[in-house]
Amino acid sequence: MTASGPSPAAPPEGRHFEPDLRRMTRINLRPIASPMPLGFYAVAIASVLVGCLQLGAFPDGAARAVALAILPAFVLQLLVGILAFGARDVLAATLMTCFSGMWLASSLVLALEPPGGARVLGVLNAMFSLFALLMASVAGRKRALWLVLCAAVPRFAVAALANLTGVDWVATLSGALGLLLALTAMYTAFALMLEDMRGQEVLPIGRSGPAHHAVEGGLTVQLRDVERQAGVRRTL
């Protein structure tokens, strides 16, 4: 206290007392078309080609032709992954970019036939099966995506066993599971494309929780906690 009244309080120090800048902040969002139908169609087409190769539907020596035919799936799914990162869907982006890398590796090994390539692909398929299992454990809210992952887990696990053992009937089983994965991915792609075109669910996809609110909710729901998302917050 002084003779003229209470002394002015010292200005608060530390980051806790930083001024609120939210009124001065603008976050710009750019709507895009959903890239997921393209991604799942690429999975389906490449899976059919590899599955037919394992089932013996192609003549001997067709491995290199299959490798060249599935190579575009690498580019398409890489594009889908990049767009999914921009759309703030880390689950879809991670899945599609990893699928992209899988197709690239498979294509190169099939085309170049390096020594030990089959066993290397076996380990790669085993790790991808584990990756798909981990992804499936957190994708339950997106039931269609979850089903694709559930089809991918046994397909790549059996493919790993076929590559590591060289047993013909295991390779045939892997090819059949590849066709099942293709069928599941094809349905998911078609259902998502119809949903995006008509603005509502046409074929059952099984969205629940946040995945359901992302389609059915209003703009307020879409922007909830946007300030905490990657690209807005200071660090990842």
N, C-alpha and C positions, 0 to 999 in steps of 0.2 A: 504494500500500500504506500502511496505517496500523498503529498498534500493536495494534489489536484485530482486524486481519485485512484482507483486501482490501475496498476501498470499494465500496459497491453501485453497480452499473452504472446510468448514466443511462437513463431510459426512452427507447426508440427514438422518433424523431420522423419525421413524414412519412406520406403515405398508404400507402406500401409496407408499413407495419407496423400498419395498421388491424386491429382484431380480426376474426376470422372469424365472421360473423353467420349463416352458412348453417343452423346448428342452430336458430336463432331465426326463420327465415324460412319462410313458408308461401305457396305459389302455388296459387290456386284456379282450376281449369279447369272450364268448363261445357259438357258435351256438347250438340251440336245435331244436328238432321237435316241431311243434306247438301243445300245449296241448289242444287247444280249441275244436277240434272235440270230444275228449273224454269227456270234460266237458258238452257239449251240448247234447251228447248222454245220459249221466247220467241224465241230467234234463229230457229228453224225456221219458226214461224208468221209472223213479220214478214217473213222472207226470201221466203216463198211469196207473200205479198201484193204486195210490191214487184216480185218477179220476174214475176208475172202482169200487173202494170201495164206493165212494160217489154215483155212479149211481146205486148201488145195483146189480152189476154184479157178486159179490161173495156171498156165503152163509153167514148166520148169524154167528158171531164169528170169521170172517176172519181177523179182524183188527190186531190181533197179528201176523198173517202170513204176512200181508202186511207190518207191521212194520219191521219184520226181512228181508223182501225182499228189502226194500228201504234203509236199513242200509248201504249196500256197497256204495251207492251214496255219503254218507258222506265222506268215505275214498277217493273215486275217485276224488271228487271235491276239497277236501282239497289238494290232490296231484297236481291237475291242478292249483289251486291258488298259491301254492308254486312255481311251474315252471313259472307261469305267472309273479310273482314278479321278478324272475330271468331274465325273458325276457324283463323287463322294461315296462310292460303294466299294469299300476296301475288300470285302469278301469276293465280289464278282471280279474285281480287278486282279486280285491275287490268283484266283482260280484260272482266269483266262491267260494271264501271262505265263503261268507255270505250264499250262497245256501247250502254249506256244513253244516254249523251250523243249517240251517233250517231243513234239512233232519234228522240230528241227533236228534234235539229236537222233531220233529214230530214222529220219530221212537220210541223214549223212551216213549213218552206220550201214543202212540197207544199200545205199548207192555205192559206197566205197569199199565195203566188206573188209575192214581192217582186221588184222589178227586179234583173236579174242573178243571180237565185236559182240558176239551173241552173249557171252558172259557179262560183258560190261552193260549191255542192254538189260540183262536180267537184274543186275543190282539197281540200275536206274528205275526199272519198272517196280521193283520192290519198294524203293524209297518213295516213288510217286504214289503207290498204293497206301503207304503210311501217311503221306501228305493228304491224300483224299479222305482218309479216315479222320484225321484231325480237323479238316475243313468241315466234314459232315457233322462233327460233334458240336459245331457252333452255327450250323446253317439250318437248324430245325424250324426257325420262323419262316424261312423261304422253302416251302415243302417241295416245289418242283426242282429247285436247285439241289435240295437234299437228296431227292430221288436219283438225280443224275450222279451225284457223288456216291450214293449207295451202289449204283450199278458200276461205277468206275473202280471201287475198291476191289471186288473180286476179280474183275477183268484184268487189272494190272497185276494183282497178286498171282493169278494163274499164269499170266504172260511171263512174269519173272521166273516162275517155276519151270515153264516150258523152255525159256532161254538157258537156264542154268542146268537143266537135266537133258534136254534134247529129246524127250519122250514124245512120240508122235501124237498119242491120244490126249496128252496135256495141251499140246499146241492146238489140237482140234477143239478142245473145250474152251481154250482162250479165244479162238475165233468166234465160237458161238456166243460167248459172253460179250465179245466186241460188237456183235450184231445187236445184242440186247441193249448195250450202252447206246448204240446208234439210234435204236428205236425210242429209247427214253429221251435222248437229247433232241430228236426230231419233234417229238410231241411237245416238249418244253419250249422249243423255238417257235413252233406254230402257235401255241397258246399265248406266249408273250407277245408275239407279233399282232395277233388279233386284239389282245388287251390294249396294246399301245395305239392301234389304229382306231378302235371304237371308244377308247376312254373308259372302259369297264371290263370286268372279267367275263369272258365268253365261255372258254373251256376251264374246268376246275384246275386251279394251280395250287390252292391250299395255303395261301398267305395267312399269317396270323401275327398278332402283336404289332411291333413296329413295322414289319413288312406290309401288313394290311393297312395300317394308318398312312404309310407312305403313298399308297394309291388312293385310298378313300378319304384321307384327311384333307383339310384346307391348307391355305398358305401358311397359317400360323404354325401348324404341325410340321410342315416341311422345313421351316426356319428355326425350329426349336433347337437351342444349344449350338447354333451355327458358329458362335464366336469361339467355341472350344474345339472346332474341327481342324484337321490338318490343312495347312495353307492359310489359316486365319490366326491360329495361335502361334506363338513365337517359335516354338520348337516342336518337332515331331515326337 
